[in-house]
Amino acid sequence: MSMLSTADSLPLAVGVLTLSLVLLAIAYPDRYVATRALRGVPGPRGLPIVGNLLHVLPWTGRTLEWLKFLVDTYGPLCTFTLPKWGRGILINRPEWLAHIKQYDMQRYSRGPKEVAIFTEFPGKKTPIASEGPEWRHARKAMLPIFTVKSFTEHVSLAMNEIIPATRALLLDASKKGIPIDWNDLAGRIALTIFTRSAMDLDVGLITPDVSCLQRNDPLCDALGVLNTVSSRRLLNPFWQWTELFTGDRKRFLHARSYVRNLVENIISTREAQASQKSKETSDQHADWLSAMLKDPTFNDPALIRDTLVALLFAGRDNTQNAFAWSLYSLMGSREWIDRMRAEAKANRKPSREMEYGDLSRYHVHLAVFYETVRLWPGVPKNGRLALCDDVLPAIPEHNLPEVKVEKGDFLFWSDYHMMRNEAVWGPMANVFDPSRHLDEDGFFVRPAAPNFNGFGQGPRFCPAAQLAAYEFVACWAGFWPSFDFEHFDGPNPAGGMYERPRMTEAFTPSLSGPFMVKVRLREGEDAVAL
């Protein structure tokens, strides 16, 4: 009897399911279930129930390319719908971005989908994965690193060790005729600056012998895995399941475990040293990490761990990318190398490296730095969830109407494409030209928001902007007087040819693969003095 009952109920269940799907398809003929219709805004036509899922899936892992496709096809304003994300609206105009930033954490938020990704990496108790009081507390934990006192007492001292050590490495590479991976060396420089200045820790990534570059850096490798895997999750609503089949989940967990274990070992070692309360230890460690461990305000192991993971990632990645992409661009604009070299020589002091207080004298270097960040901003793509109904203002000079935003809509934009847009930065927007940041007398002029969004705006403005500028300028000012660099077009170890640099899919504008260059000591430079 029960078997007959089950047999009779099966056609009924199929019928109910079919009718439900038909009704949903009628109710949502071109968009994802439960999303509103948005008339008058262009965008790719969706399918019933699933919206634009099938359109987006082929672009997984190529988010920036997809955003470029949308801008080129539909303009700076378009819309789409996706499972989990709901209604998405692309708003690739600086005026609209300024509005979003003005009301960030009031009318707009990262939203639970993004927060879930950032909670996995860099961690729940970081500014990037938190809102409200939690965000303020996490931000407060980082701020002591980004003060003038920190720049002058810690970073400048670290520079006086790291820049000479890097020059010795470059000299060795020049003498032996060994090409180097500039992208790898840039990451080692950036990571060494952070660990030395913030934790009084020498991680041994840079030595006078160029052979040190042949040794793998597992921390950089792990951070790279976390960066790329996390980024691919942004367009994949089912990443928790698909990663089980692609192997990305296993790679991610292994990399995160390595980074967290390393950080926890650093913290436990420092705590053990602090517990001895010896005068020698107290004098030796006056850095950010020691101060944080002593501060009862931050007596939270998870907060300290997540903060350190975030700083290791950001402290290395943003500076590394600026170093790497600047050299790539400068090799095609040699006149700017000459101008940087002349400026470095004019300001050079024989007894020490450039200090933070000297930064304002390096107009050409600053112009090159900001032009590099304009073309390769720290966060190339971003988004916010609308917490309430809102209206984005019309932009009549570009024939763009006001945009009605409803609670639950997700707004996307790409700083990378926006700052290369001719409608924003003029006909040469896609060309590396530091002169756009210099006035007629050659003085640096800081680019203004909203057209320039290299470090964000509003309450989430990047606190590391000035530190990154100082590190960039100090290093190049320490290298250009002594060395020149050329592309290396020889074979790779596998017998093929190295590819020219390109940007990989990641949270940040990371350079994919090696960037091989030849190092040449400039004539007239004293190798012994280096």
N, C-alpha and C positions, 0 to 999 in steps of 0.2 A: 504493500500500500504506500509506504513512504517513497519507494522508488518511482511509483506512478506520479505521486505528488511532485517529486523533484523534476520529473520529465515534463509535467504540465507547466511547472513554474519557469522553466528555462526559456521557452518562447516568449513568455510574458516579460521576463527580465530583459531579453534582447529587444523586445518591442519598446519597453519603457526607455531603455538606453538609447535606442535609435531616435525615438521621439524627442528625447532630451537634447540630443546632439543637433537634431533639425531645428528645434526651437532656439538653441544657443546660436546656431549658424545664422538664423534669421535676425536674432537680437544683436549679434556681433558679426556682421557680414565681412568686415575687413579689418578686424582688430582683435586683440587679446581679450578674453573673457573678463568682465567687470571693469573694463576701461571705458572712458567716455569718448564720444565722437568729438573730433576737433575739426571743424569745417574752416575752410579758407587758408589753411596752412599746408603747404606741399609736403610730400614725402613718399617713400616707396609704399605701394599699395600692399596691404596685408591680406592674409587669408582668414577665413572664418575661424574663430575660437583661438588659434595659435598666433594670430597677428603676424608680425614680421620675423618670427623665429626661423623659418626656412631661408629667409633672405640673409639673416645675420650669421647663421652657423658657418657658412664658408669663409667668413671673415674672422672667425675665432683665432686669436693669436696675432691678428693684424688690425687692431683697433684704430690706430692712427690712419692706416690706409682706408679703412671704412669711413671714418669721419671725413677724410679728404674726398672720397667718392660722394658722400652726401652733400658737402659744400659745393663741389663742382657741378653736381647734378641739379640740386634744388636751391642753392644759395645759402646764406648764413642762417636762415630760419627754416627748419623742417621738423617733421614729427614722425614717430613710429611707435609701435607697441611690442612689448616682449614679456614672456612669462617671468614672474617674480618682480621685474622692474616696473611693469605697468606701462603707463603713457610716458614716453620719452620725448623731450623737445630739445632740439639742437639750437643753441643761441650764440652763434659765433660772431658776435659783435662786442667790442669793448664797452660800449655804452650799457648794454644789458648785463655784461659781467660786473660792471661797477655797481649796478643796482643790486645784484645778488650778493656781492661782497659787503655792501653797506648794511644789509640785513642778515648777514651770516650769523647763525645760531639764534636768530630771532624768528624770521619767517622761513629760513632755510637751514637744512642740516645735512650731514653726510647720509643719514638714513641707515636703517638696520642692515640693508644688503651690503653697503660699503663697509660699515662698521664690522660686520661679520668677517669680511676679508682682511681688514686691517687688524682685527683682534688676533687672527692667526699669525700675522706678521705685519709690523714689528712687535705687537703685543697690546693687550687690552688696556694697560695703564700708561698709554702714551697719548700725546695730544692728537695724533692722527686718528685714533680709535675711540675718542671720548668726546663728550659734550658737557656743557654747563659747568658745575662745580668740579667734576672730575677732570675736565679739560684744563681749568684754571690751575688745579693742583699739579697736574702732570707738566703743564707749561712752566710753572714756577720752579719745578725741580731742575729744568734745563737752563733757565735764564742766567745763572751765575757764569756759565761758560761764555756767554755772549756779551760780556761787559768790557769796558775799556780797561779795567783793572786786570781782567783775565788776559786780554790781548797783550798788554804791556809786561805783565809779570810772568806769564806762562808761555803764551804762543811765541812771542818774540824770542824768548830764551830757547825754545825748541827750534826755531828757525836757524839760530846760530849754530846748531849742531847738525840739523838735517840738510840744509843747503850745501855746506861744505862736503858732507858725506856723499851727497848726490853728485856734486862736481867731481869728486874723486872717482866715483863709479863711471861717470861719463868719460873722464879722461882715460880710464882703463879700457873702455870700449873703443875709444878713438885710437889708442895705441895698438890694440890688438886687431883692429878692423872688424870687430864683431857687431853686426846689426842688433838693435834692441827693439823690443816691443814697447813702444812708448805708452800705449794704453795700460799695459801691465805696470810699468814703472810709475806712471801717474797715479795709479791706485795705491801702490806701495808708499809713495810720497804722502798722499792724502791720509792714509791710515796711520802712518808713522807720526805725522803732525798731531793727529788727534790723540793717539795713545800716549805720546810723550808729553803733550801739554795738559791734557785733562786727567791723566792717570799716572803720570811720572813713570811710564812703562816703555821700555825699548823692546819692540817685538822682533828685532833682528831682520827686518825685510830689506834693508839697504846696507851694503858693505862696500868698501873700496874696490873689491874684486867683482867684475861684471858677471862672473859665474854665479853669483847669488841669484841672478834672475832666472837661472835654470831650475832652481828649486821651486816646487809648487808652493803656492800660498793657499792652504786649505780654507782659511777664513774668507779670503776674497772669493774663492770658488763657491763657498757655501752661501755667502751673501748674494752672489750672482744668481744662484738657483732660486733663492727665496724671492728675489726681485722679479725674475721672469715668470715663474710659476704663478705668483700672486697677481701679476698683471693680466695673465691669460684668463683669470677667473672673472674679470669685469664684464665680459660679453657672454660668458657661459653660465646660464642660469642653473645648470645641473653639474657644476664643477665637483661637488662633493661625491658624485657617483662616477662621472667620466674619468676622473683622475685615478680611480681604482684600476681602470683598464689600461690607461696610457702609461702608468708607472709614475706619473707626476706626484701623486700623493706620497709614495714611498720616498722619492727623491726629496720632496719638501720636508717631510718629517725628519729624515736623516740630516739634512742641512740645518734645520732649526735646532735639532738636538745638539749638533756640534757647536753652534753659536751660543746657545744658552749654557751649555756645559762650560765653555770657555769663559763666558762672562761670570758665571757663578764661581768658578775657580779663582778668577781675579778678585772678586768681591771677598771670598772667604780668606784668601791670602792677606788682603789688606786689613780685614777685620782682625786676623790673628796678630798682625804687626801692631795694630792699634791697641790691642788688649795688653801688650807688654808695657805700654805707657812709658817707653824709654824716651829720654830727651833726644837721642839720635833719630829715632823713628819720627817723633813729632816734628823735628826740624826738616827731615827729609821729605815728608809728604804733606805739603800745604796745597795740594791740587784740588780740583773739583770733586773727584771721587772721595777723597778723604774727608772733605768738608761735608759732603752729603751723608756719609756714613755716621758722622758725629751729630748731625742735625736731627733732633727728635721729631721734627715736622714730617720727615720722610722715613720714619721707622716702619717701612713696609718692604719686605724682600722682593715681592713681585713688582712693585713700583721701581725699585732700584734696578732690578734685572731688565725690565722692559725699557726703561729709560736708557740704559747703557746699550742695549741692542739697537734701539732707534738711533742713538748718536753714532754708534759704530757704522751703521748703514749710511745715514745721511752725511756724517762727517767724511766718509770715504767717497761715497758715490757722486755727490754734487761737485766736489772739488776735482775728483778724477775726470769727470765728464768735461768740466771747463778746461782743464789742462789738455785733454786729448783732442777735443774739437777745436780748440784755439790753434794748436799746432797744425792740425789738418787744414784749417782755413788760412793760416799765415803762410803755409808753403805755397799757396796759390796767390798770395799777395805780398811778395817779398819786400815791397817798399815799407810795409808796416813793421817787418822785422828790423829793418834798418832804423826806423824811427824809435822803436822800443829800445834797441841797442844803444842808440845815441843818448836817449833819456836815462837809461840805466848807468851809463858811463858818467854822465854829467852829475848824477846824484850819488854816485858810489862813494862809500866811505871805507878806507882800506882796513880798518880795525874791526869791522862788524858788518853783519848783514843788515838789510833794510829793516827798520823798526816800524811799529804801527804808527807812531807819530809822524813818520815820513810819508804816509800814504797819499796825502793830498798833493804832493809834489809830482806824482807820477800820472800826469794827465793822459798821455798816450796809452800807457798800460791799462788805466781804468776804462778808457774808451774801447780798447780791445776786449776787455773782460765783459763789459756790458753788451757789446755787440755779439759776443759768443753766447751769452745768456739769452739774448733776444732770439737768436736763431735756434738755440737748443735750451729752452727753458727747463728748469728743474723738474717741473711736473707737466709733461706735454699734453696731458688730457685729464679732465676732471669733471665733477658733477655734484649736484646738490638736490636733495629732496625738498619739495615744497611742504612746509608744515601748516600752511593756511592758504586760502585764496589770495591771489595777488595779481597785479597788472604790470607788465614790463612796458616802459614808456615807448611811444612811437619814435622812430628816427626818420623824420620826413625827408631830410637831405639825401637819404639812401632809399627812399620809397619803401620803408619798412613800417608796418602798422604796429600799434600796440598789441601786446600778446597777453591774453587772459590765461592765467595760470591757476589751476585748481589744486586744492590740497591733495597730496599723493602723487602729483606729477613729478617726474624726475628730469632735471635740466642738465644737459651736457654741453661742454665746450672743449675746444682744443687751443691752448695757448700757443702751441707749436704752429698750427696753421694760421691762427689769428695774427701772430706777429710776422708772418711771411705773406700776409695778404696785401696786395697792392692797393686795395680800397682803404686800408688802415695805415700802411707805412710807405705808400707811394710806389711808383713804377719799378724801383730797384729794391723792393722789399725782400726779395729772395737772394740778394747779393750781400756778401760779407763786406761791410763798409764802416769801419770804426769812425770815420770822419763825421758821421751823422750825430755823434756824441761829443763833438768838439765845436766850440764857437770859432768865430773868424780870427781870434787871437790865439787859438790853439789850446784854450782852457777846457777842461772836461765839464760837460753839462749832463747832469744825471737825467736820464729819460724819465718822463712822468707817466703816472697812471692816468687814465685806464689803458692807453694804447700799449704801454709797457707793463707787462704782468709777469716778469721773470721771477719775482719773489712773492707773488700773491699780493693781496690787498686786505684791508679790514682787520678784524681781530686776529685772523690767522696769518697775518704777514710773517714771512720767514724771519726769525730772529738771527739767522746765521748769515744774512746778506753781507754785512760789513766784514765779518770774519772771512767769508769765502773770497771777498775782494782782496783783503790783505794777503791771504795765503797765495792767491794767484799772482798778485803783483810782486810780492817778495821773491817767490821762486823764479819767475821769469827774469826779474831784475838781477838775480844771482846767476842765471845761466847764459843769457844772451851775450854778455861781453866776452865770454870765453869760448862759446861753442856755436856751431851751426849744425843744422839737421837737413837731411835729404831723404826722399822716399827710397826705400830699398825694394828693388824690383826683381831680386833674385829668387831662386827656387826655395820652397819650404821643405821641411824634413821628409815629406812624403814624395817629393819630386815634382809636385805641381807648383803653381805660382800663387803667391799671397794675393788675396782680394783687397781691393781698396776699401777703406773703412765705410761702413754703413751703420745706420741706427737699428738696434734690435728692439723687439717688443718687450717693454718693461715699464715699471712705475716711472722710471727716469729715462732721460735720453742716452741710454748706455750705448757704447760703441761695440758693435758685434765683431768678435774675433780679434786677432792681433793687428796692430798698426806698426808695421816694421819700418824703422828709420836707420840711416847711417849717421853716426856722430863724427863730427870733424872739429878738432881743436883749431881755433882761429890763429892765423899767423900773427906773431908778435906777442902772443899770450905766454906767460911764464908757467910752464907745466909744474915746476917745483912749487911755485906759490899756491897752486891750486890744492 
